[in-house]
């Protein structure tokens, strides 16, 4: 609609917002209008044509109508809770699907680790495309919590900034190194 008359977007904005507010969301299972007022919006055209939804509602006046509206407002809190629970369940499903592929890295103090060359993708001009992706060996000196670690060189020099565990890789000695240590 805007492509036909791009300079008249401000005239179409109220219609677009009305459509957005009255259409159902998949996350909540209902429209934002219904979560606010307790019932779906009735378009003026439905009143003129007497749609099925309007025709089914009995004409209430006075006290009966006020009681019906009060009951809708009492039920509104439950529908809001149901919408919230549905959103939380969908978020948990998405988190489960995402976390299925996440590999948890668990490090302990005094573990030997490699550190990713940061920022990722930087190349050493001396080596060109053969630049190493990992540097180190570092010792995990302290676990700061929530996946962050304080590192120390093998020489004992501390690193000022903590590093996230996703940029660390456990050092596994090769077969030759373990054989040399045994001798």
OpenMM code with the backbone's topology and positions (N, CA, C; nanometers):
from openmm import Vec3, app, unit

residues = "UNK UNK UNK UNK UNK UNK UNK UNK UNK UNK UNK UNK UNK UNK UNK UNK UNK UNK UNK UNK UNK UNK UNK UNK UNK UNK UNK UNK UNK UNK UNK UNK UNK UNK UNK UNK UNK UNK UNK UNK UNK UNK UNK UNK UNK UNK UNK UNK UNK UNK UNK UNK UNK UNK UNK UNK UNK UNK UNK UNK UNK UNK UNK UNK UNK UNK UNK UNK UNK UNK UNK UNK UNK UNK UNK UNK UNK UNK UNK UNK UNK UNK UNK UNK UNK UNK UNK UNK UNK UNK UNK UNK UNK UNK UNK UNK UNK UNK UNK UNK UNK UNK UNK UNK UNK UNK UNK UNK UNK UNK UNK UNK UNK UNK UNK UNK UNK UNK UNK UNK UNK UNK UNK UNK UNK UNK UNK UNK UNK UNK UNK UNK UNK UNK UNK UNK UNK UNK UNK UNK UNK UNK UNK UNK UNK UNK UNK UNK UNK UNK UNK UNK UNK UNK UNK UNK UNK UNK UNK UNK UNK UNK UNK UNK UNK UNK UNK UNK UNK UNK UNK UNK UNK UNK UNK UNK UNK UNK UNK UNK UNK UNK UNK".split()
positions = [
    Vec3(0.0824, -0.1193, 0.0000),
    Vec3(0.0000, 0.0000, 0.0000),
    Vec3(0.0868, 0.1256, 0.0000),
    Vec3(0.1982, 0.1223, 0.0685),
    Vec3(0.2853, 0.2392, 0.0755),
    Vec3(0.3607, 0.2575, -0.0557),
    Vec3(0.3896, 0.1476, -0.1253),
    Vec3(0.4631, 0.1593, -0.2506),
    Vec3(0.3845, 0.2379, -0.3545),
    Vec3(0.2515, 0.2296, -0.3520),
    Vec3(0.1699, 0.3037, -0.4477),
    Vec3(0.1759, 0.4543, -0.4204),
    Vec3(0.1681, 0.4939, -0.2942),
    Vec3(0.1724, 0.6353, -0.2576),
    Vec3(0.2714, 0.6523, -0.1419),
    Vec3(0.4011, 0.6593, -0.1711),
    Vec3(0.4992, 0.6637, -0.0628),
    Vec3(0.4903, 0.7895, 0.0239),
    Vec3(0.4380, 0.8973, -0.0300),
    Vec3(0.4295, 1.0210, 0.0489),
    Vec3(0.3054, 1.0247, 0.1386),
    Vec3(0.2201, 0.9264, 0.1267),
    Vec3(0.0977, 0.9234, 0.2069),
    Vec3(0.1057, 0.8174, 0.3169),
    Vec3(0.2266, 0.7857, 0.3612),
    Vec3(0.2421, 0.6804, 0.4617),
    Vec3(0.1753, 0.7192, 0.5932),
    Vec3(0.1736, 0.8479, 0.6250),
    Vec3(0.1134, 0.8908, 0.7512),
    Vec3(-0.0384, 0.8701, 0.7518),
    Vec3(-0.1004, 0.8660, 0.6343),
    Vec3(-0.2439, 0.8373, 0.6288),
    Vec3(-0.2724, 0.6890, 0.6508),
    Vec3(-0.1775, 0.6040, 0.6130),
    Vec3(-0.1965, 0.4596, 0.6251),
    Vec3(-0.1506, 0.4046, 0.7598),
    Vec3(-0.0753, 0.4851, 0.8342),
    Vec3(-0.0211, 0.4381, 0.9619),
    Vec3(-0.1295, 0.3972, 1.0623),
    Vec3(-0.2358, 0.4737, 1.0829),
    Vec3(-0.3392, 0.4282, 1.1789),
    Vec3(-0.4031, 0.2955, 1.1394),
    Vec3(-0.4241, 0.2748, 1.0097),
    Vec3(-0.4821, 0.1481, 0.9651),
    Vec3(-0.3868, 0.0324, 0.9913),
    Vec3(-0.2578, 0.0551, 0.9662),
    Vec3(-0.1586, -0.0503, 0.9900),
    Vec3(-0.1479, -0.0824, 1.1387),
    Vec3(-0.1498, 0.0195, 1.2233),
    Vec3(-0.1437, -0.0037, 1.3680),
    Vec3(-0.2682, -0.0760, 1.4185),
    Vec3(-0.3844, -0.0405, 1.3652),
    Vec3(-0.5082, -0.1093, 1.4042),
    Vec3(-0.5002, -0.2565, 1.3669),
    Vec3(-0.4503, -0.2844, 1.2460),
    Vec3(-0.4375, -0.4236, 1.2022),
    Vec3(-0.3383, -0.4981, 1.2901),
    Vec3(-0.2304, -0.4325, 1.3277),
    Vec3(-0.1295, -0.4964, 1.4124),
    Vec3(-0.1858, -0.5263, 1.5517),
    Vec3(-0.2594, -0.4324, 1.6074),
    Vec3(-0.3102, -0.4492, 1.7437),
    Vec3(-0.4260, -0.5468, 1.7537),
    Vec3(-0.4983, -0.5661, 1.6445),
    Vec3(-0.6149, -0.6539, 1.6510),
    Vec3(-0.5908, -0.7919, 1.5917),
    Vec3(-0.4745, -0.8172, 1.5355),
    Vec3(-0.4472, -0.9505, 1.4797),
    Vec3(-0.3832, -1.0379, 1.5876),
    Vec3(-0.4102, -1.1656, 1.5803),
    Vec3(-0.3611, -1.2591, 1.6814),
    Vec3(-0.2127, -1.2849, 1.6629),
    Vec3(-0.1437, -1.3013, 1.7727),
    Vec3(-0.0013, -1.3345, 1.7727),
    Vec3(0.0133, -1.4832, 1.8007),
    Vec3(0.1110, -1.5423, 1.7368),
    Vec3(0.1321, -1.6852, 1.7613),
    Vec3(0.1929, -1.7085, 1.8989),
    Vec3(0.2687, -1.6119, 1.9496),
    Vec3(0.3333, -1.6301, 2.0796),
    Vec3(0.2322, -1.6327, 2.1937),
    Vec3(0.1315, -1.5458, 2.1864),
    Vec3(0.0349, -1.5389, 2.2957),
    Vec3(-0.0948, -1.6110, 2.2649),
    Vec3(-0.1218, -1.6358, 2.1386),
    Vec3(-0.2456, -1.7015, 2.1009),
    Vec3(-0.3649, -1.6085, 2.0980),
    Vec3(-0.3413, -1.4801, 2.1179),
    Vec3(-0.4488, -1.3812, 2.1167),
    Vec3(-0.3930, -1.2474, 2.0691),
    Vec3(-0.4792, -1.1491, 2.0535),
    Vec3(-0.4351, -1.0182, 2.0052),
    Vec3(-0.3998, -0.9276, 2.1226),
    Vec3(-0.3137, -0.8289, 2.1000),
    Vec3(-0.2851, -0.7324, 2.2076),
    Vec3(-0.4103, -0.6577, 2.2540),
    Vec3(-0.5027, -0.6323, 2.1633),
    Vec3(-0.6283, -0.5649, 2.1991),
    Vec3(-0.7076, -0.6499, 2.2976),
    Vec3(-0.7150, -0.7787, 2.2701),
    Vec3(-0.7912, -0.8678, 2.3585),
    Vec3(-0.7242, -0.8808, 2.4949),
    Vec3(-0.5903, -0.8752, 2.4998),
    Vec3(-0.5211, -0.8816, 2.6285),
    Vec3(-0.5399, -0.7532, 2.7079),
    Vec3(-0.5686, -0.6435, 2.6386),
    Vec3(-0.5892, -0.5166, 2.7078),
    Vec3(-0.7330, -0.4987, 2.7542),
    Vec3(-0.8287, -0.5273, 2.6650),
    Vec3(-0.9686, -0.4967, 2.6942),
    Vec3(-1.0536, -0.6181, 2.7279),
    Vec3(-1.0027, -0.7359, 2.7109),
    Vec3(-1.0776, -0.8539, 2.7511),
    Vec3(-1.1600, -0.9179, 2.6419),
    Vec3(-1.1737, -0.8556, 2.5273),
    Vec3(-1.2493, -0.9136, 2.4158),
    Vec3(-1.1903, -0.8623, 2.2851),
    Vec3(-1.2198, -0.9303, 2.1775),
    Vec3(-1.1692, -0.8883, 2.0472),
    Vec3(-1.2407, -0.7627, 2.0014),
    Vec3(-1.1707, -0.6852, 1.9195),
    Vec3(-1.2272, -0.5615, 1.8673),
    Vec3(-1.3346, -0.5923, 1.7635),
    Vec3(-1.4357, -0.5081, 1.7599),
    Vec3(-1.5405, -0.5199, 1.6588),
    Vec3(-1.5206, -0.4056, 1.5608),
    Vec3(-1.4988, -0.4398, 1.4364),
    Vec3(-1.4780, -0.3416, 1.3321),
    Vec3(-1.6127, -0.2770, 1.3005),
    Vec3(-1.6163, -0.1454, 1.2749),
    Vec3(-1.7452, -0.0806, 1.2460),
    Vec3(-1.8227, -0.1471, 1.1322),
    Vec3(-1.7545, -0.2039, 1.0366),
    Vec3(-1.8231, -0.2708, 0.9262),
    Vec3(-1.9028, -0.3906, 0.9767),
    Vec3(-1.8542, -0.4554, 1.0832),
    Vec3(-1.9273, -0.5698, 1.1399),
    Vec3(-2.0610, -0.5265, 1.1989),
    Vec3(-2.0685, -0.4059, 1.2490),
    Vec3(-2.1944, -0.3548, 1.3044),
    Vec3(-2.2958, -0.3254, 1.1940),
    Vec3(-2.2460, -0.2723, 1.0810),
    Vec3(-2.3361, -0.2419, 0.9698),
    Vec3(-2.3906, -0.3685, 0.9055),
    Vec3(-2.3038, -0.4657, 0.8832),
    Vec3(-2.3420, -0.5876, 0.8127),
    Vec3(-2.4075, -0.6879, 0.9071),
    Vec3(-2.3911, -0.6673, 1.0375),
    Vec3(-2.4386, -0.7625, 1.1389),
    Vec3(-2.3747, -0.8988, 1.1179),
    Vec3(-2.2465, -0.9026, 1.1398),
    Vec3(-2.1737, -1.0284, 1.1242),
    Vec3(-2.2215, -1.1297, 1.2272),
    Vec3(-2.1794, -1.2529, 1.2103),
    Vec3(-2.2235, -1.3614, 1.2973),
    Vec3(-2.1809, -1.3360, 1.4419),
    Vec3(-2.0612, -1.2819, 1.4587),
    Vec3(-2.0112, -1.2559, 1.5929),
    Vec3(-2.0964, -1.1495, 1.6635),
    Vec3(-2.1376, -1.0472, 1.5906),
    Vec3(-2.2211, -0.9418, 1.6488),
    Vec3(-2.3632, -0.9927, 1.6703),
    Vec3(-2.4134, -1.0723, 1.5782),
    Vec3(-2.5510, -1.1225, 1.5883),
    Vec3(-2.5678, -1.2189, 1.7048),
    Vec3(-2.4608, -1.2934, 1.7392),
    Vec3(-2.4699, -1.3908, 1.8486),
    Vec3(-2.4748, -1.3245, 1.9852),
    Vec3(-2.4235, -1.2025, 1.9964),
    Vec3(-2.4242, -1.1363, 2.1261),
    Vec3(-2.5627, -1.0778, 2.1526),
    Vec3(-2.6207, -1.1172, 2.2624),
    Vec3(-2.7545, -1.0626, 2.2924),
    Vec3(-2.7441, -0.9149, 2.3288),
    Vec3(-2.8481, -0.8425, 2.2958),
    Vec3(-2.8521, -0.7001, 2.3296),
    Vec3(-2.8726, -0.6882, 2.4804),
    Vec3(-2.7736, -0.6406, 2.5462),
    Vec3(-2.7834, -0.6233, 2.6914),
    Vec3(-2.7869, -0.4746, 2.7199),
    Vec3(-2.8625, -0.4395, 2.8153),
    Vec3(-2.8682, -0.2997, 2.8529),
    Vec3(-2.8560, -0.2896, 3.0037),
    Vec3(-2.8014, -0.1803, 3.0468),
    Vec3(-2.7965, -0.1483, 3.1888),
    Vec3(-2.7149, -0.2461, 3.2707),
    Vec3(-2.7812, -0.3012, 3.3729),
    Vec3(-2.7147, -0.3848, 3.4727),
    Vec3(-2.6565, -0.5132, 3.4140),
    Vec3(-2.7238, -0.5778, 3.3231),
    Vec3(-2.6744, -0.7020, 3.2633),
    Vec3(-2.5473, -0.6814, 3.1839),
    Vec3(-2.5435, -0.5705, 3.1107),
    Vec3(-2.4236, -0.5405, 3.0324),
    Vec3(-2.3052, -0.5089, 3.1244),
    Vec3(-2.3292, -0.4348, 3.2295),
    Vec3(-2.2231, -0.3994, 3.3250),
    Vec3(-2.1683, -0.5245, 3.3930),
    Vec3(-2.2568, -0.6197, 3.4280),
    Vec3(-2.2106, -0.7448, 3.4897),
    Vec3(-2.1282, -0.8268, 3.3910),
    Vec3(-2.1696, -0.8299, 3.2652),
    Vec3(-2.0951, -0.9055, 3.1643),
    Vec3(-1.9555, -0.8461, 3.1444),
    Vec3(-1.9469, -0.7131, 3.1427),
    Vec3(-1.8167, -0.6484, 3.1257),
    Vec3(-1.7283, -0.6718, 3.2489),
    Vec3(-1.7860, -0.6687, 3.3669),
    Vec3(-1.7094, -0.6944, 3.4891),
    Vec3(-1.6566, -0.8379, 3.4893),
    Vec3(-1.7368, -0.9318, 3.4436),
    Vec3(-1.6931, -1.0719, 3.4357),
    Vec3(-1.5797, -1.0869, 3.3350),
    Vec3(-1.5889, -1.0149, 3.2219),
    Vec3(-1.4805, -1.0194, 3.1231),
    Vec3(-1.3508, -0.9672, 3.1821),
    Vec3(-1.3575, -0.8604, 3.2603),
    Vec3(-1.2368, -0.8051, 3.3220),
    Vec3(-1.1776, -0.8991, 3.4258),
    Vec3(-1.2640, -0.9734, 3.4965),
    Vec3(-1.2125, -1.0724, 3.5912),
    Vec3(-1.1442, -1.1867, 3.5180),
    Vec3(-1.2006, -1.2275, 3.4059),
    Vec3(-1.1413, -1.3348, 3.3264),
    Vec3(-1.0164, -1.2890, 3.2518),
    Vec3(-1.0026, -1.1582, 3.2365),
    Vec3(-0.8882, -1.1037, 3.1625),
    Vec3(-0.7561, -1.1395, 3.2287),
    Vec3(-0.7514, -1.1338, 3.3596),
    Vec3(-0.6265, -1.1662, 3.4303),
    Vec3(-0.5846, -1.3104, 3.4031),
    Vec3(-0.6799, -1.4008, 3.4004),
    Vec3(-0.6487, -1.5408, 3.3715),
    Vec3(-0.5998, -1.5571, 3.2279),
    Vec3(-0.6616, -1.4859, 3.1336),
    Vec3(-0.6161, -1.4976, 2.9944),
    Vec3(-0.4777, -1.4374, 2.9773),
    Vec3(-0.4463, -1.3324, 3.0527),
    Vec3(-0.3109, -1.2758, 3.0489),
    Vec3(-0.2096, -1.3754, 3.1041),
    Vec3(-0.2449, -1.4427, 3.2129),
    Vec3(-0.1552, -1.5443, 3.2687),
    Vec3(-0.1365, -1.6610, 3.1714),
    Vec3(-0.2458, -1.7018, 3.1058),
    Vec3(-0.2346, -1.8091, 3.0063),
    Vec3(-0.1434, -1.7684, 2.8910),
    Vec3(-0.1568, -1.6434, 2.8446),
    Vec3(-0.0707, -1.5938, 2.7359),
    Vec3(0.0745, -1.5887, 2.7809),
    Vec3(0.0974, -1.5453, 2.9045),
    Vec3(0.2334, -1.5405, 2.9585),
    Vec3(0.2932, -1.6812, 2.9691),
    Vec3(0.2152, -1.7756, 3.0185),
    Vec3(0.2637, -1.9138, 3.0302),
    Vec3(0.2937, -1.9740, 2.8938),
    Vec3(0.2109, -1.9433, 2.7943),
    Vec3(0.2357, -1.9919, 2.6587),
    Vec3(0.3651, -1.9350, 2.6025),
    Vec3(0.3891, -1.8054, 2.6258),
    Vec3(0.5136, -1.7443, 2.5791),
    Vec3(0.6341, -1.8071, 2.6484),
    Vec3(0.6248, -1.8308, 2.7782),
    Vec3(0.7356, -1.8916, 2.8509),
    Vec3(0.7639, -2.0330, 2.8001),
    Vec3(0.6589, -2.1090, 2.7724),
    Vec3(0.6770, -2.2449, 2.7198),
    Vec3(0.7446, -2.2421, 2.5835),
    Vec3(0.7053, -2.1470, 2.4986),
    Vec3(0.7680, -2.1366, 2.3678),
    Vec3(0.9137, -2.0955, 2.3791),
    Vec3(0.9448, -2.0079, 2.4735),
    Vec3(1.0842, -1.9685, 2.4951),
    Vec3(1.1674, -2.0870, 2.5434),
    Vec3(1.1107, -2.1692, 2.6293),
    Vec3(1.1827, -2.2868, 2.6775),
    Vec3(1.2069, -2.3861, 2.5654),
    Vec3(1.1089, -2.4020, 2.4753),
    Vec3(1.1267, -2.4921, 2.3605),
    Vec3(1.2384, -2.4403, 2.2717),
    Vec3(1.2403, -2.3102, 2.2472),
    Vec3(1.3453, -2.2513, 2.1635),
    Vec3(1.4819, -2.2645, 2.2307),
    Vec3(1.4871, -2.2422, 2.3617),
    Vec3(1.6140, -2.2541, 2.4341),
    Vec3(1.6639, -2.3986, 2.4329),
    Vec3(1.5735, -2.4927, 2.4498),
    Vec3(1.6124, -2.6340, 2.4455),
    Vec3(1.6684, -2.6713, 2.3089),
    Vec3(1.6034, -2.6229, 2.2032),
    Vec3(1.6504, -2.6531, 2.0679),
    Vec3(1.7869, -2.5891, 2.0428),
    Vec3(1.8072, -2.4682, 2.0925),
    Vec3(1.9347, -2.4008, 2.0743),
    Vec3(2.0443, -2.4665, 2.1579),
    Vec3(2.0145, -2.4947, 2.2830),
    Vec3(2.1149, -2.5494, 2.3737),
    Vec3(2.1497, -2.6946, 2.3434),
    Vec3(2.0715, -2.7586, 2.2577),
    Vec3(2.1009, -2.8965, 2.2223),
    Vec3(2.2372, -2.9072, 2.1531),
    Vec3(2.2733, -2.8035, 2.0793),
    Vec3(2.3987, -2.8058, 2.0036),
    Vec3(2.5140, -2.7371, 2.0745),
    Vec3(2.4862, -2.6760, 2.1884),
    Vec3(2.5903, -2.6059, 2.2613),
    Vec3(2.6748, -2.7065, 2.3376),
    Vec3(2.8035, -2.6944, 2.3204),
    Vec3(2.8952, -2.7820, 2.3931),
    Vec3(2.9429, -2.7078, 2.5170),
    Vec3(2.9094, -2.7617, 2.6320),
    Vec3(2.9503, -2.6986, 2.7560),
    Vec3(3.0988, -2.7237, 2.7787),
    Vec3(3.1697, -2.6181, 2.8121),
    Vec3(3.3115, -2.6295, 2.8423),
    Vec3(3.3289, -2.6096, 2.9927),
    Vec3(3.3849, -2.7067, 3.0558),
    Vec3(3.4081, -2.6978, 3.1996),
    Vec3(3.5584, -2.6970, 3.2238),
    Vec3(3.6054, -2.5936, 3.2887),
    Vec3(3.7468, -2.5817, 3.3212),
    Vec3(3.7612, -2.5732, 3.4719),
    Vec3(3.8738, -2.6193, 3.5212),
    Vec3(3.9030, -2.6099, 3.6635),
    Vec3(4.0285, -2.5248, 3.6810),
    Vec3(4.0491, -2.4784, 3.8024),
    Vec3(4.1703, -2.4014, 3.8288),
    Vec3(4.2919, -2.4887, 3.8038),
    Vec3(4.3958, -2.4265, 3.7527),
    Vec3(4.5251, -2.4863, 3.7177),
    Vec3(4.5187, -2.5735, 3.5917),
    Vec3(4.4105, -2.5671, 3.5150),
    Vec3(4.4053, -2.6346, 3.3849),
    Vec3(4.4887, -2.5570, 3.2840),
    Vec3(4.5516, -2.6314, 3.1933),
    Vec3(4.6241, -2.5685, 3.0830),
    Vec3(4.5281, -2.5505, 2.9663),
    Vec3(4.5249, -2.4283, 2.9092),
    Vec3(4.4321, -2.3979, 2.8004),
    Vec3(4.5024, -2.3183, 2.6918),
    Vec3(4.4447, -2.3259, 2.5723),
    Vec3(4.4814, -2.2400, 2.4606),
    Vec3(4.3817, -2.1250, 2.4602),
    Vec3(4.4251, -2.0098, 2.4145),
    Vec3(4.3369, -1.8947, 2.4028),
    Vec3(4.3237, -1.8568, 2.2557),
    Vec3(4.2022, -1.8274, 2.2119),
    Vec3(4.1803, -1.7868, 2.0733),
    Vec3(4.2495, -1.6540, 2.0475),
    Vec3(4.3027, -1.6378, 1.9273),
    Vec3(4.3640, -1.5121, 1.8884),
    Vec3(4.2495, -1.4128, 1.8682),
    Vec3(4.2476, -1.3087, 1.9517),
    Vec3(4.1393, -1.2107, 1.9468),
    Vec3(4.1892, -1.0789, 1.8914),
    Vec3(4.1151, -1.0063, 1.8165),
    Vec3(3.9851, -1.0396, 1.7632),
    Vec3(3.9949, -1.1520, 1.6616),
    Vec3(3.8901, -1.2334, 1.6574),
    Vec3(3.8895, -1.3508, 1.5715),
    Vec3(3.8995, -1.3079, 1.4264),
    Vec3(3.9836, -1.3755, 1.3512),
    Vec3(4.0005, -1.3449, 1.2100),
    Vec3(4.1202, -1.2570, 1.1801),
    Vec3(4.1899, -1.2090, 1.2839),
    Vec3(4.3070, -1.1265, 1.2579),
    Vec3(4.4208, -1.2160, 1.2120),
    Vec3(4.4973, -1.1645, 1.1208),
    Vec3(4.6079, -1.2413, 1.0630),
    Vec3(4.7393, -1.1734, 1.0975),
    Vec3(4.8386, -1.2532, 1.1249),
    Vec3(4.9735, -1.2025, 1.1445),
    Vec3(5.0362, -1.1861, 1.0056),
    Vec3(5.0808, -1.0658, 0.9694),
    Vec3(5.1336, -1.0455, 0.8341),
    Vec3(5.2539, -1.1338, 0.8018),
    Vec3(5.3245, -1.1806, 0.9038),
    Vec3(5.4403, -1.2678, 0.8774),
    Vec3(5.3978, -1.4042, 0.8257),
    Vec3(5.2794, -1.4516, 0.8720),
    Vec3(5.2358, -1.5856, 0.8356),
    Vec3(5.1256, -1.5867, 0.7297),
    Vec3(5.0577, -1.4728, 0.7096),
    Vec3(4.9505, -1.4657, 0.6103),
    Vec3(4.8347, -1.5561, 0.6475),
    Vec3(4.7907, -1.6377, 0.5509),
    Vec3(4.6748, -1.7240, 0.5777),
    Vec3(4.7073, -1.8400, 0.6710),
    Vec3(4.8359, -1.8599, 0.6981),
    Vec3(4.8762, -1.9677, 0.7891),
    Vec3(4.8924, -1.9182, 0.9326),
    Vec3(4.8342, -1.8038, 0.9640),
    Vec3(4.8405, -1.7503, 1.0998),
    Vec3(4.7698, -1.8455, 1.1954),
    Vec3(4.8227, -1.8609, 1.3163),
    Vec3(4.7573, -1.9515, 1.4124),
    Vec3(4.6264, -1.8932, 1.4634),
    Vec3(4.5320, -1.9810, 1.4913),
    Vec3(4.4034, -1.9408, 1.5475),
    Vec3(4.4059, -1.9405, 1.7001),
    Vec3(4.4997, -2.0148, 1.7587),
    Vec3(4.5086, -2.0280, 1.9034),
    Vec3(4.6486, -1.9887, 1.9471),
    Vec3(4.6574, -1.9312, 2.0654),
    Vec3(4.7875, -1.8938, 2.1208),
    Vec3(4.7943, -1.9413, 2.2653),
    Vec3(4.9128, -1.9503, 2.3142),
    Vec3(4.9191, -1.9854, 2.4540),
    Vec3(5.0149, -2.0967, 2.4807),
    Vec3(5.0220, -2.1411, 2.5789),
    Vec3(4.9565, -2.2145, 2.6849),
    Vec3(4.9381, -2.1207, 2.8041),
    Vec3(4.8216, -2.1252, 2.8605),
    Vec3(4.7882, -2.0437, 2.9750),
    Vec3(4.7345, -2.1338, 3.0851),
    Vec3(4.7466, -2.0839, 3.2058),
    Vec3(4.6959, -2.1560, 3.3231),
    Vec3(4.5747, -2.0793, 3.3751),
    Vec3(4.4693, -2.1513, 3.4026),
    Vec3(4.3516, -2.0869, 3.4626),
    Vec3(4.3824, -2.0659, 3.6098),
    Vec3(4.3932, -1.9393, 3.6463),
    Vec3(4.4285, -1.9055, 3.7836),
    Vec3(4.3048, -1.8947, 3.8726),
    Vec3(4.1988, -1.8302, 3.8213),
    Vec3(4.0775, -1.8154, 3.9007),
    Vec3(3.9559, -1.8319, 3.8110),
    Vec3(3.8509, -1.8900, 3.8668),
    Vec3(3.7218, -1.8976, 3.7987),
    Vec3(3.6371, -1.7853, 3.8560),
    Vec3(3.5990, -1.6914, 3.7689),
    Vec3(3.5256, -1.5744, 3.8142),
    Vec3(3.3755, -1.5954, 3.8128),
    Vec3(3.3300, -1.7036, 3.7538),
    Vec3(3.1871, -1.7323, 3.7495),
    Vec3(3.1255, -1.6940, 3.6171),
    Vec3(3.0129, -1.7602, 3.5858),
    Vec3(2.9368, -1.7367, 3.4633),
    Vec3(3.0229, -1.7513, 3.3385),
    Vec3(3.1169, -1.8447, 3.3415),
    Vec3(3.1957, -1.8767, 3.2232),
    Vec3(3.3131, -1.7852, 3.1985),
    Vec3(3.3560, -1.7068, 3.2956),
    Vec3(3.4728, -1.6199, 3.2794),
    Vec3(3.5864, -1.6678, 3.3675),
    Vec3(3.7059, -1.6491, 3.3139),
    Vec3(3.8251, -1.7016, 3.3800),
    Vec3(3.9361, -1.5973, 3.3795),
    Vec3(4.0191, -1.6024, 3.4822),
    Vec3(4.1389, -1.5189, 3.4896),
    Vec3(4.2568, -1.6083, 3.4541),
    Vec3(4.3360, -1.5659, 3.3550),
    Vec3(4.4465, -1.6486, 3.3053),
    Vec3(4.5805, -1.5975, 3.3552),
    Vec3(4.6766, -1.6900, 3.3541),
    Vec3(4.8133, -1.6592, 3.3916),
    Vec3(4.9044, -1.7321, 3.2930),
    Vec3(5.0135, -1.6675, 3.2527),
    Vec3(5.1116, -1.7327, 3.1656),
    Vec3(5.1821, -1.8445, 3.2411),
    Vec3(5.2538, -1.9240, 3.1675),
    Vec3(5.3340, -2.0281, 3.2333),
    Vec3(5.4501, -1.9651, 3.3087),
    Vec3(5.4846, -1.8396, 3.2704),
    Vec3(5.5907, -1.7675, 3.3405),
    Vec3(5.5403, -1.7038, 3.4696),
    Vec3(5.4067, -1.7047, 3.4913),
    Vec3(5.3491, -1.6487, 3.6127),
    Vec3(5.2922, -1.5091, 3.5943),
    Vec3(5.2940, -1.4566, 3.4731),
    Vec3(5.2424, -1.3225, 3.4483),
    Vec3(5.0907, -1.3265, 3.4309),
    Vec3(5.0219, -1.2439, 3.5088),
    Vec3(4.8754, -1.2384, 3.5042),
    Vec3(4.8293, -1.1599, 3.3827),
    Vec3(4.7134, -1.1977, 3.3301),
    Vec3(4.6494, -1.1196, 3.2249),
    Vec3(4.5489, -1.0270, 3.2905),
    Vec3(4.5474, -0.9021, 3.2471),
    Vec3(4.4639, -0.8010, 3.3118),
    Vec3(4.3152, -0.8299, 3.2972),
    Vec3(4.2719, -0.8655, 3.1761),
    Vec3(4.1296, -0.8816, 3.1511),
    Vec3(4.0872, -1.0275, 3.1623),
    Vec3(3.9728, -1.0530, 3.2240),
    Vec3(3.9202, -1.1901, 3.2240),
    Vec3(3.8746, -1.2272, 3.0833),
    Vec3(3.8607, -1.3562, 3.0573),
    Vec3(3.8219, -1.4022, 2.9241),
    Vec3(3.7064, -1.5006, 2.9370),
    Vec3(3.6201, -1.4984, 2.8378),
    Vec3(3.5051, -1.5879, 2.8351),
    Vec3(3.5526, -1.7275, 2.7971),
    Vec3(3.4878, -1.8287, 2.8521),
    Vec3(3.5263, -1.9669, 2.8270),
    Vec3(3.5095, -2.0114, 2.6831),
    Vec3(3.4258, -1.9402, 2.6045),
    Vec3(3.4088, -1.9801, 2.4654),
    Vec3(3.5337, -1.9539, 2.3832),
    Vec3(3.6241, -1.8706, 2.4339),
    Vec3(3.7490, -1.8414, 2.3629),
    Vec3(3.8659, -1.9240, 2.4155),
    Vec3(3.8350, -2.0258, 2.4948),
    Vec3(3.9386, -2.1125, 2.5497),
    Vec3(3.9203, -2.2544, 2.4988),
    Vec3(4.0331, -2.3248, 2.4875),
    Vec3(4.0296, -2.4652, 2.4469),
    Vec3(4.1284, -2.5396, 2.5352),
    Vec3(4.0827, -2.6537, 2.5861),
    Vec3(4.1660, -2.7328, 2.6767),
    Vec3(4.2896, -2.7849, 2.6031),
    Vec3(4.4023, -2.7762, 2.6709),
    Vec3(4.5263, -2.8287, 2.6169),
    Vec3(4.5316, -2.9776, 2.6453),
    Vec3(4.5457, -3.0567, 2.5397),
    Vec3(4.5594, -3.2020, 2.5523),
    Vec3(4.6970, -3.2378, 2.4990),
    Vec3(4.7841, -3.2900, 2.5860),
    Vec3(4.9199, -3.3217, 2.5395),
    Vec3(4.9170, -3.4305, 2.4325),
    Vec3(5.0056, -3.4160, 2.3375),
    Vec3(5.0117, -3.5142, 2.2287),
    Vec3(5.0767, -3.6427, 2.2783),
    Vec3(5.0722, -3.7441, 2.1948),
    Vec3(5.1292, -3.8737, 2.2289),
    Vec3(5.2789, -3.8633, 2.2506),
    Vec3(5.3455, -3.7793, 2.1692),
    Vec3(5.4904, -3.7642, 2.1822),
    Vec3(5.5281, -3.6949, 2.3118),
    Vec3(5.4474, -3.5950, 2.3518),
    Vec3(5.4779, -3.5248, 2.4757),
    Vec3(5.4616, -3.6158, 2.5974),
    Vec3(5.3588, -3.6987, 2.5987),
    Vec3(5.3377, -3.7884, 2.7117),
    Vec3(5.4458, -3.8950, 2.7172),
    Vec3(5.4929, -3.9413, 2.6024),
    Vec3(5.6006, -4.0405, 2.5993),
    Vec3(5.7303, -3.9788, 2.6499),
    Vec3(5.7561, -3.8511, 2.6147),
    Vec3(5.8787, -3.7848, 2.6578),
    Vec3(5.8760, -3.7613, 2.8089),
    Vec3(5.7587, -3.7323, 2.8628),
    Vec3(5.7485, -3.7108, 3.0070),
    Vec3(5.7743, -3.8392, 3.0853),
    Vec3(5.7379, -3.9519, 3.0298),
    Vec3(5.7579, -4.0802, 3.0988),
    Vec3(5.9050, -4.1162, 3.1075),
    Vec3(5.9803, -4.0710, 3.0079),
    Vec3(6.1231, -4.1049, 3.0072),
    Vec3(6.1935, -4.0201, 3.1066),
] * unit.nanometer
topology = app.Topology()
chain = topology.addChain("A")
for resn in residues:
    res = topology.addResidue(resn, chain)
    for name in ("N", "CA", "C"):
        topology.addAtom(name, app.Element.getBySymbol(name[0]), res)
